[in-house]
Amino acid sequence: MEPAPGQPAHRTRPGLADIVRVFTRHGNLTFGGGSATIAVLKAQIVARRGWLREPEFELAYALSRLTPGTNLLAFCTAAGWTVRRWWGALFALLAASLPCSMLAVAITACYDELHGSALFHAALRGALAAAVAIMISTAWVFAEPHVRAAPRKAIVVVPCVIALSLGLHLSPVAILLLAAIAGICWPVPAPRPEPP
C-alpha cells in the first residue's frame, strides 16, 4: 500500500502499553459518540503516530460499519489487529471499552436519583444538542477528503443515501452495500500528474 502524501513510508509498530494508553485516553474521554471518537483516534493513530496508513484506517472504519453491535469497539479491534494482530486487537478493545463501561454501570446505579432531577434533565438536553453538532462536524472530517476527490459523486451519493435512509427506511448495511456497488460502477478517475 502506498502511503498518503505527508505520511511516513513505513508504518510505526507501537508497543502494547502505547496501544493501551492511546485507546484508553481517546476511547474513553472523547464525547459525541463512536464516530467522534474514531475521528479523534484517526488524528492520533494515522496523522500523529503513523500506526496506520490512510487506506488501512479506511478499511478498519468501513469494516466497523458493516459489523453488528458497537461500531467504535469494532473499529478499535480492527485497528489494534492491524498494528499488533491478536494482542493489539485485545488490548485496544479492552482499553477502549472497560473504563467507559464501568462508568456506565456506575451512572446506571444512580439512575433513579438522577431521573427525578431537573438539573440532570437540563444538562442532558444541553449535552444532546452538543452531541448532534459533534456528529455533524465529525461527518465532515470523514467526508471532506472524498468530497474534494470526487465532488460530483458526493453531490449524487449524499442525497441518495438520505432518501434511502429516511424515505425508504433501508438498513445501514443495505445502504453501505448499495454505495459500495455504486462506487464500483462509478470509479473516480486517477488524478492527473501536474505538468513540470
Secondary structure by P-SEA (a helix, b strand, c coil): cccccccccbbbbbcaaaaaaaaaaccccccccaaaaaaaaaaacccccccccaaaaaaaaaaaaaccccaaaaaaaaaaaacccaaaaaaaaaaacaaaaaaaaaaaaaaaaaaacaaaaaaaaaaaaaaaaaaaaaaaaacaaaaaacaaaaacaaaaaaaaaccccccaaaaaaaaaaaaaaccccccccccc
